[in-house]
Amino acid sequence: MKMLRQLLILGIVIFYVPLLAINTGTIRFIKGEVLYRPNTNAQWRVPKIKETVEMNGTIKTGIDSSVEILWNDNTISKLEAKREFTIKTLWDLAHDKKEWTGQVKDKINSFCLQQKNRAEVAGIRKEEAEVKTESELFWDVDPLVDVFDAVELMEKKEYITAIPLFEKVIEQAPLNKDAELALACLILIYSEQKDPKLMSKYIGILKQDFPQSTFIESLPAE
């Protein structure tokens, strides 16, 4: 009987451990006053960047504050000022069925996170471009545009400045992964601006140039 009980407990542990691993999240950004407690019996405390959060924990923000949680599947939950949620609730909200725009935004975030070393590569490319401009042969070469500069502008909703940068990224390397990201961002921008003609244009380019893109499965049917 004792052996059976032990096997049953072991089976439950084996079943739940993978689920807990999948649902794990870490704090990726903190602004202002943010407090966290791992369970209802614990004291509130200030969390740290990259700290793992517990599913039965709770997090809250003060005035002019915000916090972001990065889940293991690269989905991101953001808590704005003067809010309080359990970690489980944030997980559930982040993984509910979303509108296509929300799905594309999550994939853009995931894409950016997977390219953590992109800044170093961009720096090298810019230096190479600057060297080439000193040559008579490449005197008219423009500096390469970094797609993540445009993404940052898009997140601030500075679309007038971001759009030409995304277009330049596509122009300078049409079949590069940066161009794929730029196309997805342009589709989101024109969706928000309610411009179906331009949105459809860039959906068509994305499907033609990147037929295997994971962005396509989240796009609305035309």
ROKOLDO-556839 format. One line per field, with one value per residue: residue number from 0; x, y, z of N, C-alpha, C, CB in turn. Coordinates in pm, 1 decimal, m for minus. Glycine has a CB too. Layout:
n NUM	...
n.c1 X	...
n.c2 Y	...
n.c3 Z	...
ca.c1 X	...
ca.c2 Y	...
ca.c3 Z	...
c.c1 X	...
c.c2 Y	...
c.c3 Z	...
cb.c1 X	...
cb.c2 Y	...
cb.c3 Z	...
This chain:
n 0	1	2	3	4	5	6	7	8	9	10	11	12	13	14	15	16	17	18	19	20	21	22	23	24	25	26	27	28	29	30	31	32	33	34	35	36	37	38	39	40	41	42	43	44	45	46	47	48	49	50	51	52	53	54	55	56	57	58	59	60	61	62	63	64	65	66	67	68	69	70	71	72	73	74	75	76	77	78	79	80	81	82	83	84	85	86	87	88	89	90	91	92	93	94	95	96	97	98	99	100	101	102	103	104	105	106	107	108	109	110	111	112	113	114	115	116	117	118	119	120	121	122	123	124	125	126	127	128	129	130	131	132	133	134	135	136	137	138	139	140	141	142	143	144	145	146	147	148	149	150	151	152	153	154	155	156	157	158	159	160	161	162	163	164	165	166	167	168	169	170	171	172	173	174	175	176	177	178	179	180	181	182	183	184	185	186	187	188	189	190	191	192	193	194	195	196	197	198	199	200	201	202	203	204	205	206	207	208	209	210	211	212	213	214	215	216	217	218	219	220	221
n.c1 82.7	190.8	393.3	239.9	117.8	342.7	422.7	204.6	221.6	467.3	399.0	217.1	385.8	566.3	390.0	306.9	537.5	647.9	438.7	455.9	705.3	658.4	482.1	634.8	757.3	956.1	1063.5	1105.1	1117.4	1105.8	946.1	934.3	732.7	701.0	564.3	588.9	472.2	533.5	333.9	14.1	66.1	308.2	528.0	494.7	735.1	1009.2	1059.3	1315.6	1493.0	1483.2	1398.2	1231.9	885.5	619.0	339.7	127.4	165.0	147.8	136.5	186.4	142.1	247.3	170.2	235.1	387.6	510.2	532.0	684.0	635.9	809.0	720.3	797.8	744.8	798.5	592.8	458.9	356.5	216.1	190.5	17.8	14.8	m95.9	m225.5	m324.2	m257.6	m290.3	m26.7	m104.0	m342.6	m243.4	m97.5	m307.4	m453.0	m263.0	m247.3	m492.5	m723.6	m638.7	m696.7	m594.8	m404.6	m292.7	m170.1	24.3	178.0	284.7	444.8	625.5	757.6	871.8	1037.3	1218.2	1340.0	1472.9	1680.3	1898.8	2166.1	2169.0	2221.0	2498.3	2578.7	2457.1	2602.3	2855.1	2793.3	2719.4	2961.0	3111.2	2975.1	3034.6	3307.3	3310.7	3200.5	3411.5	3548.2	3597.1	3444.4	3217.0	3097.8	2842.3	2687.2	2431.0	2406.8	2334.1	2006.5	1891.6	1664.6	1557.8	1565.8	1354.8	1147.1	1141.5	1053.3	799.7	677.8	648.0	454.2	526.3	467.3	498.3	770.0	868.5	768.6	903.7	1157.5	1119.5	1050.2	1291.4	1454.2	1347.1	1401.6	1684.2	1758.0	1575.2	1506.3	1598.4	1587.8	1533.1	1378.7	1149.1	1053.9	1013.1	807.5	596.4	560.9	482.5	237.7	90.8	95.1	m48.8	m289.2	m372.3	m393.5	m608.0	m597.3	m671.1	m585.5	m302.1	m225.7	m303.9	m132.8	125.4	85.0	61.1	323.0	470.7	373.0	457.2	741.1	822.9	713.5	710.1	683.7	612.5	445.6	238.0	36.2	m109.0	m231.7	m519.1	m775.5	m786.2
n.c2 m119.9	120.0	146.8	177.5	424.3	590.0	559.6	674.7	941.2	1008.6	987.5	1199.0	1417.4	1393.6	1446.1	1713.3	1872.9	1936.9	2106.2	2318.8	2416.7	2508.0	2715.3	2903.5	3228.9	3530.4	3840.5	4109.1	4382.5	4680.3	4963.0	5239.4	5211.8	4890.3	4596.6	4265.9	3941.0	3601.9	3429.9	3424.1	3432.5	3549.3	3836.9	4159.7	4266.6	4430.6	4332.8	4176.3	4234.8	3974.8	3793.8	3494.8	3434.9	3312.6	3094.1	3112.5	3358.5	3721.9	4042.2	4396.7	4742.5	5085.9	5442.0	5592.3	5373.0	5056.3	4711.6	4429.7	4092.6	3818.1	3528.7	3174.6	3092.0	3310.2	3493.3	3804.4	3974.8	4277.6	4504.4	4786.9	5116.9	5139.2	4886.2	4550.4	4208.3	3851.0	3620.9	3395.7	3483.7	3677.3	3511.6	3359.2	3559.8	3642.0	3424.1	3368.2	3333.2	3552.6	3860.3	3889.3	4090.4	4108.1	3859.7	3882.6	4090.5	3963.4	3775.5	3941.1	4048.7	3810.8	3747.2	3960.1	3913.8	3677.7	3760.4	3865.6	3926.7	4097.0	4369.2	4394.3	4290.0	4472.6	4699.7	4633.7	4612.4	4875.1	5005.2	4891.5	4994.8	5262.8	5259.4	5184.9	5410.7	5580.9	5503.7	5561.5	5409.2	5340.4	5580.8	5683.6	5524.7	5467.6	5475.6	5168.2	5082.4	5008.8	4769.1	4750.8	5002.5	5119.2	4958.1	5034.8	5298.8	5247.0	5122.5	5340.0	5463.1	5640.2	5667.7	5808.7	5857.3	5599.1	5441.2	5510.4	5413.7	5137.8	5077.3	5133.2	4936.5	4708.7	4766.2	4767.3	4503.9	4282.7	4007.6	3939.8	3845.2	4068.2	4221.0	4065.5	4102.4	4379.6	4398.3	4271.9	4455.1	4685.4	4597.0	4581.8	4852.2	4981.3	4853.8	4955.6	5218.9	5199.4	5147.2	4963.4	4909.5	4956.8	4785.2	4536.5	4533.1	4496.3	4256.1	4089.1	4107.7	3996.4	3730.6	3649.9	3683.9	3561.7	3286.4	3086.7	3214.8	3261.6	3461.2	3472.3	3283.8	3407.0	3622.8	3807.5	3656.2	3725.8
n.c3 0.0	84.2	m103.9	m338.1	m288.1	m292.5	m558.3	m682.3	m596.8	m711.4	m979.4	m1006.0	m958.1	m1174.0	m1377.9	m1333.3	m1320.6	m1587.0	m1671.4	m1492.4	m1562.8	m1822.1	m1768.6	m1644.7	m1565.0	m1601.7	m1461.3	m1673.8	m1702.8	m1512.8	m1385.1	m1179.1	m880.7	m787.0	m653.8	m521.3	m424.6	m349.8	m261.5	m88.9	182.1	211.5	256.6	102.2	m138.4	m309.0	m636.5	m849.5	m1158.1	m1399.1	m1214.2	m1121.8	m1133.3	m925.0	m983.5	m802.0	m700.2	m651.4	m805.7	m806.1	m903.7	m857.1	m866.0	m1181.9	m1266.4	m1395.9	m1507.3	m1665.2	m1760.0	m1879.5	m2036.2	m2060.7	m2319.9	m2466.9	m2474.5	m2361.4	m2069.5	m1963.1	m1701.6	m1619.3	m1457.3	m1113.4	m1073.0	m985.1	m992.5	m985.3	m1058.1	m1197.8	m1316.8	m1493.2	m1661.8	m1774.0	m1908.2	m2094.3	m2258.7	m2361.4	m2639.4	m2889.3	m3074.5	m3418.1	m3444.5	m3189.8	m3172.9	m3374.3	m3268.4	m3042.5	m3169.7	m3297.1	m3076.0	m2980.7	m3197.4	m3188.2	m2939.6	m2987.6	m3136.9	m2992.5	m3019.5	m3225.1	m3218.8	m3197.0	m3442.1	m3610.9	m3547.7	m3650.3	m3921.7	m3978.1	m3935.8	m4141.1	m4358.6	m4328.7	m4376.1	m4643.7	m4759.2	m4775.2	m4989.0	m5337.1	m5504.2	m5358.0	m5287.7	m5279.8	m5111.4	m4879.3	m4518.7	m4349.2	m4238.1	m3914.6	m3822.8	m3568.4	m3462.7	m3594.3	m3496.8	m3230.6	m3256.4	m3360.2	m3141.2	m2980.1	m3113.1	m3310.3	m3595.1	m3838.2	m3857.3	m3830.4	m4045.6	m4302.9	m4232.1	m4195.2	m4458.6	m4583.0	m4469.7	m4588.8	m4855.9	m4861.4	m4814.3	m4932.3	m4892.3	m4647.7	m4296.6	m4144.4	m4314.3	m4324.7	m4062.9	m4073.9	m4264.5	m4128.0	m3922.2	m4063.0	m4161.2	m3922.2	m3846.9	m4056.9	m4024.4	m3777.3	m3851.3	m4009.6	m4288.1	m4529.0	m4790.4	m4810.9	m4608.5	m4714.4	m4931.4	m4815.6	m4684.5	m4902.7	m5010.0	m4800.0	m4797.1	m5048.5	m5052.1	m4816.7	m4774.5	m4578.1	m4341.6	m3996.1	m3925.0	m4106.3	m4053.1	m3855.5	m3967.3	m4093.1	m4299.0	m4643.6
ca.c1 0.0	281.9	460.0	141.0	102.6	463.5	418.5	101.6	278.0	570.7	330.7	163.0	499.5	615.3	289.2	295.8	663.0	655.3	342.7	511.2	816.5	601.6	414.8	728.1	784.7	1055.4	1042.5	1200.3	1121.8	1042.1	947.7	866.8	703.9	644.7	576.1	556.3	480.7	522.1	208.3	m67.7	119.4	437.7	528.4	523.2	873.4	1046.6	1118.5	1436.4	1494.8	1514.3	1348.3	1124.4	763.1	544.7	203.4	33.6	208.6	71.9	221.7	109.0	217.9	204.0	145.0	339.8	472.6	471.5	620.1	661.3	675.6	838.2	692.1	892.9	714.9	828.5	478.7	488.3	246.0	254.2	100.1	29.0	14.0	m204.7	m295.8	m282.0	m303.3	m216.3	56.1	m186.1	m435.5	m165.5	m68.9	m431.0	m485.5	m163.5	m258.5	m626.3	m730.9	m625.3	m717.4	m476.0	m302.4	m223.6	m83.8	139.3	261.9	358.9	547.8	728.7	836.4	949.9	1138.1	1321.0	1411.7	1559.5	1791.0	1964.0	2298.9	2151.5	2279.3	2640.4	2589.8	2421.1	2714.2	2959.8	2747.3	2726.4	3102.1	3152.5	2916.8	3109.1	3435.5	3286.1	3171.9	3537.7	3597.1	3535.4	3349.3	3094.5	3080.4	2701.0	2617.2	2369.7	2424.9	2228.1	1908.1	1870.6	1520.7	1513.1	1541.3	1218.8	1055.8	1132.1	966.6	663.8	623.5	612.4	349.8	580.4	455.2	547.3	914.4	898.0	732.1	1011.9	1269.5	1083.7	1058.4	1433.9	1503.2	1303.5	1472.7	1827.0	1777.4	1435.2	1483.5	1661.1	1492.8	1493.4	1270.4	1030.1	1005.7	966.0	677.9	497.3	536.7	405.5	100.5	28.2	77.7	m157.7	m412.0	m411.0	m431.8	m727.7	m565.8	m672.0	m514.8	m159.3	m210.6	m312.0	m10.9	238.2	53.0	96.5	469.0	516.2	340.0	537.1	884.5	848.5	598.2	716.0	684.5	516.4	351.1	128.3	m73.9	m185.7	m290.2	m659.4	m799.4	m819.1
ca.c2 0.0	234.4	154.4	228.9	565.9	656.7	562.1	771.0	1074.7	1027.3	1009.8	1335.3	1509.2	1386.2	1508.9	1857.4	1946.5	2000.4	2216.2	2430.8	2470.8	2582.9	2835.1	2989.1	3360.6	3611.1	3985.0	4161.8	4528.9	4742.2	5109.4	5296.0	5130.2	4758.6	4505.6	4126.1	3840.7	3470.5	3365.3	3513.2	3436.9	3618.5	3982.8	4230.7	4311.7	4481.4	4225.1	4207.8	4197.9	3834.3	3708.2	3404.1	3457.0	3191.5	3098.5	3154.0	3488.4	3841.3	4157.2	4520.4	4861.7	5211.8	5552.4	5609.1	5253.0	4944.5	4595.6	4332.9	3954.8	3739.1	3387.4	3084.3	3079.9	3443.4	3583.9	3908.8	4038.5	4409.7	4558.0	4932.0	5180.5	5121.8	4761.4	4435.4	4082.9	3730.2	3577.8	3301.4	3562.6	3736.8	3401.8	3326.0	3670.3	3645.1	3306.9	3356.7	3354.6	3695.5	3910.0	3862.4	4192.4	4070.1	3745.8	3932.6	4166.4	3866.2	3714.9	4043.5	4049.3	3687.4	3762.1	4053.1	3850.1	3573.2	3824.9	3948.1	3969.5	4175.3	4501.8	4385.7	4270.8	4599.3	4790.7	4595.4	4646.4	5020.5	5041.2	4852.6	5090.4	5387.4	5238.4	5183.8	5544.5	5649.1	5458.0	5628.3	5318.3	5338.3	5714.5	5717.6	5423.5	5518.8	5388.4	5070.0	5111.1	4900.4	4748.5	4766.9	5145.3	5141.2	4891.0	5120.7	5411.5	5194.8	5100.4	5473.2	5510.4	5745.0	5598.1	5891.5	5836.0	5455.6	5382.6	5514.9	5329.7	5000.2	5066.5	5130.7	4804.1	4615.9	4801.7	4736.6	4357.6	4237.0	3870.2	3921.9	3831.1	4202.2	4261.7	3993.0	4174.0	4511.2	4379.0	4244.7	4580.7	4773.0	4544.3	4625.9	4998.2	5018.6	4804.4	5052.9	5341.9	5165.2	5162.7	4824.8	4897.4	4939.3	4663.7	4425.8	4536.8	4437.7	4115.4	4020.9	4099.6	3901.2	3595.6	3618.1	3676.9	3477.3	3194.4	3003.5	3303.1	3229.0	3571.3	3453.6	3207.1	3493.5	3732.6	3785.3	3606.5	3835.9
ca.c3 0.0	92.2	m234.7	m433.2	m258.8	m339.4	m703.7	m720.5	m574.1	m812.9	m1106.7	m1003.6	m970.6	m1311.4	m1465.1	m1312.9	m1337.7	m1718.2	m1679.2	m1417.5	m1641.1	m1934.2	m1718.7	m1572.1	m1621.7	m1531.3	m1473.5	m1772.8	m1701.2	m1396.0	m1382.8	m1063.3	m762.6	m817.9	m540.9	m555.3	m319.4	m413.5	m219.4	m5.7	318.5	209.7	263.8	m21.7	m150.5	m441.3	m716.6	m925.4	m1299.0	m1425.5	m1106.6	m1160.8	m1056.8	m892.2	m1035.3	m697.7	m651.1	m687.8	m836.0	m816.9	m943.1	m799.1	m959.4	m1284.6	m1261.3	m1482.2	m1499.6	m1771.6	m1732.0	m1999.3	m2013.6	m2125.6	m2462.3	m2520.6	m2460.7	m2262.8	m1997.5	m1913.4	m1600.0	m1616.2	m1325.6	m1016.5	m1100.4	m905.4	m1050.7	m953.1	m1171.0	m1274.8	m1398.6	m1602.2	m1755.7	m1845.3	m1998.7	m2202.4	m2345.5	m2418.1	m2784.4	m2914.1	m3208.9	m3498.8	m3418.8	m3066.7	m3203.7	m3450.5	m3175.2	m2961.9	m3254.2	m3317.7	m2951.8	m2979.7	m3302.3	m3138.1	m2829.9	m3042.3	m3207.4	m2890.7	m3064.0	m3347.8	m3201.4	m3228.1	m3586.3	m3674.1	m3529.2	m3745.4	m4055.6	m3993.8	m3948.7	m4275.4	m4451.9	m4316.1	m4442.8	m4786.8	m4807.7	m4797.3	m5117.6	m5450.2	m5565.1	m5280.4	m5230.8	m5266.3	m5032.5	m4756.8	m4401.8	m4336.2	m4134.5	m3818.8	m3810.7	m3431.0	m3441.8	m3642.5	m3403.6	m3111.9	m3292.9	m3373.4	m3007.1	m2928.6	m3205.1	m3397.3	m3723.0	m3949.2	m3864.2	m3839.2	m4175.3	m4402.0	m4189.2	m4230.6	m4604.4	m4616.2	m4430.6	m4693.7	m4978.5	m4856.9	m4814.4	m4941.9	m4849.7	m4517.0	m4186.1	m4102.3	m4403.3	m4277.9	m3944.3	m4117.9	m4330.2	m4023.5	m3850.2	m4151.7	m4163.4	m3797.4	m3850.0	m4147.4	m3963.4	m3675.4	m3921.5	m4087.5	m4430.4	m4578.6	m4916.9	m4783.8	m4527.4	m4808.0	m5013.7	m4743.4	m4661.4	m5026.9	m5020.6	m4698.9	m4842.5	m5167.2	m5023.5	m4699.6	m4768.6	m4457.8	m4224.6	m3891.0	m3914.5	m4200.9	m3992.0	m3764.6	m4043.0	m4129.6	m4434.3	m4734.8
c.c1 86.8	352.6	366.9	123.2	222.2	466.1	317.8	153.5	382.2	507.8	274.7	273.2	550.0	519.8	292.4	423.9	675.6	559.9	394.7	623.4	765.2	545.5	507.2	748.1	889.3	1025.2	1148.7	1212.7	1047.9	1055.9	870.7	845.5	632.1	669.5	527.1	562.1	453.7	396.8	136.2	m16.9	251.3	419.9	553.1	668.9	898.4	1112.9	1242.4	1419.0	1545.4	1471.2	1232.8	1002.8	688.5	399.7	101.0	76.1	118.3	168.9	134.6	200.5	159.1	175.8	264.1	438.6	423.1	572.2	584.4	713.8	693.6	816.8	788.6	868.3	732.3	707.2	509.8	358.5	295.7	147.1	123.2	17.4	m112.7	m290.7	m241.7	m342.9	m225.8	m136.9	m22.5	m283.3	m363.6	m132.1	m192.5	m466.5	m391.5	m183.7	m401.6	m619.5	m733.0	m669.2	m587.1	m366.2	m223.5	m128.6	41.7	233.6	346.2	472.8	659.9	818.9	927.0	1065.1	1253.5	1405.0	1509.3	1679.9	1869.1	2100.1	2290.9	2218.1	2428.1	2660.7	2560.4	2534.8	2825.8	2920.3	2755.3	2869.9	3152.5	3099.4	2993.0	3245.3	3417.2	3261.9	3298.7	3599.7	3525.3	3426.8	3215.0	3062.3	2933.1	2620.7	2561.9	2396.1	2306.7	2136.6	1891.0	1721.1	1471.3	1499.6	1398.7	1115.8	1034.9	1040.9	820.5	599.6	584.2	502.6	395.9	585.8	513.4	697.6	947.6	874.9	844.1	1134.2	1242.2	1095.1	1204.0	1495.5	1468.7	1380.9	1617.6	1855.7	1640.4	1407.6	1550.5	1553.9	1447.1	1376.5	1139.7	968.3	947.3	827.8	567.7	461.4	454.1	259.5	25.6	m1.5	m41.1	m291.6	m463.0	m455.4	m554.2	m708.5	m556.5	m594.3	m365.8	m133.5	m210.1	m186.6	103.9	211.4	92.3	246.7	524.4	491.8	425.5	683.3	919.1	731.2	595.4	710.4	577.2	415.2	224.6	9.2	m160.6	m259.8	m436.4	m671.2	m841.9	m934.6
c.c2 125.8	255.8	214.7	379.2	644.8	667.9	663.6	913.8	1106.7	1057.6	1150.1	1437.6	1513.6	1456.5	1660.6	1935.3	2009.8	2117.9	2338.9	2497.5	2556.6	2716.0	2932.1	3121.9	3432.2	3758.8	4042.8	4313.7	4579.9	4893.3	5157.8	5196.6	5000.7	4666.9	4366.5	4040.1	3704.4	3392.8	3457.5	3525.4	3514.3	3769.8	4042.6	4275.5	4361.3	4368.8	4271.7	4167.7	4053.7	3741.1	3621.7	3427.7	3324.9	3205.6	3142.3	3286.1	3601.0	3955.9	4281.0	4638.4	4986.4	5316.6	5566.6	5491.8	5148.6	4831.4	4500.5	4196.4	3881.8	3592.2	3301.3	3065.2	3213.0	3535.6	3682.5	3960.8	4171.9	4460.7	4708.9	4984.1	5149.2	4999.4	4651.1	4308.5	3966.7	3690.6	3482.0	3375.5	3625.1	3632.0	3372.2	3434.1	3671.9	3533.4	3276.5	3375.8	3504.5	3730.7	3890.0	3964.4	4159.5	3954.8	3791.2	4010.6	4072.2	3804.3	3814.1	4050.1	3927.3	3696.1	3849.3	3988.3	3743.9	3630.0	3916.2	4001.5	4059.4	4312.9	4502.6	4373.5	4400.5	4699.7	4762.8	4636.4	4796.4	5066.9	5007.6	4950.6	5221.6	5377.6	5246.9	5324.2	5624.0	5609.2	5530.4	5540.9	5320.5	5475.2	5749.2	5613.3	5485.5	5423.7	5291.7	5104.9	4988.7	4886.9	4773.1	4913.3	5178.6	5077.6	4976.2	5240.0	5366.5	5175.2	5231.5	5538.0	5630.2	5690.4	5677.8	5872.2	5689.1	5398.7	5391.5	5431.6	5182.8	4979.0	5058.1	4995.2	4701.5	4640.1	4755.6	4585.6	4290.6	4097.1	3837.6	3909.4	3966.3	4253.1	4192.4	4063.1	4309.1	4501.0	4354.9	4372.8	4677.7	4727.8	4588.8	4774.9	5037.5	4961.6	4904.9	5184.9	5321.9	5197.0	5022.4	4805.9	4873.0	4814.8	4540.8	4416.8	4464.4	4292.9	4033.5	4003.5	3996.7	3757.5	3553.5	3595.5	3584.0	3379.8	3105.9	3086.9	3262.6	3341.6	3543.1	3383.3	3291.4	3604.8	3702.2	3734.9	3722.7	3796.3
c.c3 0.0	m40.6	m339.6	m416.1	m310.9	m491.8	m754.3	m706.3	m679.6	m948.7	m1116.1	m1023.5	m1114.0	m1407.2	m1455.2	m1336.3	m1475.2	m1731.4	m1607.8	m1495.5	m1756.0	m1886.9	m1646.1	m1644.2	m1539.9	m1555.0	m1565.9	m1768.2	m1578.3	m1407.2	m1260.8	m950.1	m802.2	m698.8	m581.2	m429.8	m382.5	m374.7	m122.1	137.8	328.2	218.4	125.4	m22.3	m292.6	m521.2	m791.7	m1071.4	m1312.2	m1312.6	m1158.3	m1071.8	m1038.0	m939.3	m930.2	m633.6	m698.7	m711.7	m850.6	m845.8	m876.8	m906.6	m1054.5	m1285.7	m1360.9	m1466.8	m1613.5	m1728.5	m1864.6	m1966.4	m2095.0	m2274.8	m2535.1	m2530.3	m2348.2	m2200.7	m1942.7	m1818.8	m1591.4	m1473.3	m1245.2	m1047.2	m1009.1	m963.7	m990.8	m1077.4	m1259.7	m1366.6	m1517.2	m1707.8	m1841.1	m1947.3	m2119.0	m2302.2	m2388.8	m2568.0	m2810.1	m3055.5	m3286.4	m3472.7	m3292.4	m3089.1	m3278.1	m3359.6	m3089.7	m3042.7	m3285.0	m3194.7	m2944.8	m3079.0	m3252.4	m3028.3	m2879.5	m3115.4	m3112.0	m2934.3	m3186.3	m3337.1	m3237.8	m3379.0	m3658.9	m3662.4	m3627.7	m3886.5	m4081.1	m4011.5	m4088.3	m4379.1	m4448.4	m4384.6	m4593.6	m4841.1	m4833.1	m4931.2	m5229.7	m5512.5	m5492.1	m5220.2	m5207.1	m5187.2	m4904.4	m4641.1	m4390.8	m4219.4	m4045.5	m3793.9	m3668.8	m3390.1	m3482.6	m3549.5	m3278.9	m3138.1	m3304.1	m3236.8	m2940.0	m3012.1	m3288.6	m3540.3	m3840.9	m3968.2	m3888.5	m3979.2	m4278.4	m4363.1	m4221.5	m4381.6	m4650.0	m4582.7	m4538.5	m4821.9	m4976.7	m4855.9	m4815.4	m4888.7	m4716.2	m4408.5	m4133.3	m4186.2	m4364.1	m4158.0	m3983.2	m4183.2	m4227.8	m3948.0	m3934.3	m4159.8	m4037.7	m3799.4	m3936.6	m4101.4	m3861.5	m3739.0	m4010.6	m4236.0	m4491.7	m4707.7	m4895.0	m4699.0	m4618.2	m4895.5	m4944.0	m4701.7	m4784.2	m5043.4	m4922.1	m4745.0	m4962.3	m5133.4	m4908.1	m4680.5	m4644.1	m4329.8	m4123.6	m3872.4	m3995.5	m4136.7	m3900.0	m3838.6	m4079.5	m4273.9	m4523.0	m4826.4
cb.c1 m93.9	385.0	506.9	6.1	85.7	586.8	385.4	m24.8	340.1	660.2	219.3	90.0	613.1	634.5	149.5	249.1	780.1	626.2	208.8	562.0	904.4	492.2	304.1	862.5	657.3	1199.7	1046.8	1158.6	1059.8	1105.3	886.9	735.5	618.3	707.2	496.4	653.9	379.7	641.9	235.1	m210.3	139.5	515.8	635.4	428.6	972.2	1142.4	1016.3	1558.9	1584.0	1661.9	1302.4	1170.8	672.6	550.3	165.4	22.0	350.5	m31.4	305.2	28.9	218.2	309.0	119.8	416.2	475.0	461.9	608.0	729.0	570.1	984.0	545.4	888.8	572.8	889.9	345.6	567.3	192.1	275.7	123.1	m78.3	28.3	m292.2	m281.1	m323.1	m288.1	m312.1	186.3	m263.8	m502.4	m36.1	m24.3	m546.6	m478.2	m23.9	m201.7	m722.4	m857.4	m481.3	m761.5	m511.7	m367.0	m323.4	m160.2	92.5	175.0	264.6	485.9	664.4	743.9	860.7	1075.4	1255.4	1313.4	1481.0	1738.4	1980.1	2386.0	2002.4	2260.2	2704.9	2495.1	2293.5	2766.5	2986.3	2604.9	2663.5	3186.8	3104.5	2769.1	3126.8	3496.4	3167.7	3084.4	3634.1	3579.6	3640.8	3405.7	3105.0	3143.1	2640.3	2711.3	2218.2	2438.8	2286.9	1772.7	1947.6	1484.4	1608.3	1642.5	1203.2	1110.2	1271.6	1013.3	664.4	725.1	735.6	224.5	723.2	309.7	515.4	981.3	813.1	608.9	1054.4	1295.3	940.5	988.6	1508.3	1443.1	1152.7	1467.3	1888.7	1861.8	1392.7	1533.1	1756.5	1554.8	1612.1	1306.1	1065.8	1119.5	1066.7	684.5	550.6	670.1	468.3	101.2	117.6	204.9	m127.2	m389.3	m294.5	m315.2	m850.1	m431.1	m813.4	m535.7	m103.2	m324.7	m436.0	29.6	270.0	m98.1	41.5	533.0	445.0	191.8	525.3	936.5	869.3	598.0	843.0	663.4	589.0	416.1	176.1	m18.5	m93.0	m207.7	m740.6	m907.2	m695.6
cb.c2 0.1	214.0	14.4	157.1	587.9	581.9	424.6	751.5	1084.7	902.5	908.6	1362.1	1467.7	1240.2	1458.5	1883.5	1854.8	1899.3	2174.8	2384.1	2357.1	2501.3	2795.4	2918.3	3444.4	3575.9	4054.7	4119.3	4588.3	4690.4	5168.7	5351.8	5209.8	4698.6	4558.5	4070.6	3870.8	3388.8	3225.2	3464.3	3295.7	3582.5	4031.9	4351.9	4197.8	4604.7	4170.7	4136.9	4296.2	3818.6	3793.6	3256.4	3560.8	3163.2	2963.0	3045.4	3515.1	3878.4	4133.0	4545.6	4877.8	5263.4	5686.1	5740.5	5193.4	4989.3	4524.2	4378.6	3882.5	3764.3	3354.4	2951.3	3028.2	3429.6	3504.7	4025.1	3946.4	4509.1	4488.7	4995.9	5330.4	5246.1	4721.3	4452.6	4084.7	3614.5	3510.6	3208.1	3672.2	3800.6	3273.5	3307.4	3804.7	3636.7	3187.1	3458.9	3285.1	3740.3	4060.5	3861.7	4331.6	4033.7	3641.6	4021.6	4256.5	3756.0	3663.6	4182.9	4053.1	3566.7	3823.3	4182.2	3788.4	3484.5	3905.7	3868.9	3848.4	4191.9	4549.4	4266.2	4160.5	4656.5	4781.2	4443.4	4597.6	5090.4	4968.8	4711.0	5114.0	5423.9	5102.3	5094.9	5617.6	5618.9	5307.1	5664.3	5177.5	5234.7	5818.1	5734.5	5305.6	5539.2	5472.8	4930.1	5153.0	4926.5	4607.9	4697.0	5231.6	5085.4	4751.8	5169.5	5474.5	5062.6	5026.5	5564.1	5548.0	5791.6	5567.2	6040.8	5884.1	5379.5	5451.0	5657.7	5347.2	4967.4	5186.4	5242.4	4761.5	4630.1	4951.1	4801.0	4310.6	4241.8	3775.3	4039.8	3750.2	4298.9	4229.6	3847.5	4192.9	4573.9	4261.7	4138.2	4646.1	4775.4	4388.9	4592.7	5066.5	4970.9	4667.3	5077.6	5392.5	5240.9	5243.9	4779.5	5022.6	5063.2	4652.9	4440.2	4682.5	4521.3	4097.3	4096.9	4237.9	3927.0	3587.4	3729.1	3813.7	3564.9	3106.5	2919.5	3448.8	3201.1	3701.3	3374.2	3089.9	3554.7	3759.3	3915.4	3494.4	3876.1
cb.c3 121.3	204.3	m279.8	m415.2	m108.3	m290.5	m757.9	m635.1	m433.6	m822.4	m1125.4	m871.8	m876.1	m1353.6	m1429.8	m1176.1	m1314.1	m1826.1	m1620.3	m1281.0	m1695.3	m2003.9	m1627.1	m1554.1	m1629.2	m1578.2	m1333.9	m1912.1	m1831.2	m1262.7	m1513.7	m1104.8	m661.7	m948.9	m419.6	m663.7	m203.0	m379.9	m153.4	m3.9	370.1	82.5	363.7	m39.0	m114.0	m429.0	m815.4	m864.6	m1381.2	m1449.3	m985.1	m1152.0	m1127.4	m739.8	m1089.4	m590.6	m694.4	m577.2	m965.3	m688.3	m1097.2	m702.4	m882.3	m1261.2	m1118.2	m1630.6	m1360.6	m1903.0	m1641.8	m2050.3	m2050.4	m2058.3	m2481.8	m2656.2	m2431.8	m2328.1	m1881.9	m2030.1	m1460.3	m1704.9	m1341.3	m1013.7	m1249.8	m756.6	m1203.6	m906.5	m1121.3	m1180.0	m1314.1	m1547.8	m1678.8	m1746.0	m1924.2	m2145.5	m2275.7	m2354.7	m2846.7	m2891.1	m3208.0	m3646.4	m3406.0	m2959.4	m3287.1	m3567.7	m3085.0	m2910.1	m3384.8	m3345.9	m2828.7	m3012.2	m3430.1	m3084.7	m2732.7	m3136.0	m3328.6	m2764.2	m3094.8	m3378.7	m3057.1	m3155.1	m3634.0	m3611.2	m3388.0	m3739.3	m4076.0	m3873.5	m3842.5	m4307.1	m4419.7	m4168.8	m4403.4	m4818.5	m4709.5	m4683.6	m5131.5	m5554.4	m5566.7	m5170.7	m5322.5	m5403.2	m4999.0	m4776.0	m4271.0	m4317.9	m4196.7	m3685.1	m3854.0	m3338.2	m3521.8	m3783.8	m3364.5	m3069.3	m3426.2	m3450.7	m2920.7	m2926.0	m3126.6	m3348.8	m3749.9	m3924.1	m3735.6	m3739.4	m4229.7	m4423.5	m4038.0	m4182.6	m4671.3	m4541.6	m4294.0	m4719.7	m5000.0	m4734.3	m4689.6	m5083.0	m4955.6	m4485.7	m4073.1	m4112.5	m4549.8	m4241.4	m3842.3	m4216.4	m4428.5	m3925.3	m3810.6	m4292.4	m4174.1	m3678.9	m3901.9	m4288.9	m3897.3	m3578.6	m4005.3	m4033.1	m4451.5	m4599.7	m5001.1	m4713.4	m4421.9	m4895.2	m5044.4	m4620.6	m4629.4	m5144.4	m4995.1	m4564.9	m4878.9	m5269.5	m4993.4	m4571.1	m4890.5	m4458.7	m4267.8	m3759.1	m3961.5	m4321.3	m3914.3	m3660.6	m4170.2	m4112.0	m4434.7	m4818.7
